[in-house]
Amino acid sequence: MNNVIKFQKPKPVKPPRQTPPWLRKVLTAAVLILGFAAAWAYFQFAATGAPAL
C-alpha cells in the first residue's frame, strides 16, 4: 500500500445533452398531430353506433 497523496486535476464534467429548440418544436407538433389523428380515428371507427344519451 502507498501513503502518497497524488494531486491531480479533476476530470472535466460533460454537460448533459440537450435537444435543440427546433427539434423540440417539431416533436411537439408531431405529437399533437398524432393525438388529433388518433381521436379522429376513434370517433370515426370505434364510436359508431353508440347511443346518444
N, C-alpha and C positions, 0 to 999 in steps of 0.2 A: 504494500500500500504506500501511497505517496502523500505527504502532507503539504505539498506545494500548491498554493493557490494560483491558478492561471487567470490572468486578467485578459479577457477577450471582449471585443466589441460585440454587443448583442446583434443578432441577425435581424435585418430589417423585416418588419411585418408587412405582408402584402395586403393592400386594401381589398375589401370584398368586391366581387364582381357585381356590377350594376348594369341593368338593361338600359339601353339608350332610350331617351324620351319618345322618339318616333316609333320604336318597336312596341313600347307600352301602349301607345295610342292605337296602333294597328291591331294589337291583340285585344284591346278593349272593344274596338269596333267589331272585330270578328266574333267575339263572344256575344255581343248584343245582337248581331245579325243572326247568329245561330240560335239564340234564345227565341227571337221572334219567329224564325222558321219552325222551330220545334213547337211553339204554341200554335202557330197556324196549322201545322200538320196534325196536331192533336185535335183541334176543333174541326178540322176538315174531315178526318177519317175516323177517329176513335169516338167522338162525341155525337155522331149522327144517330138520330133516332131516340135520343134521350128525352124523356118527358119534361116539358117546361113547367116549373112549379111557380 
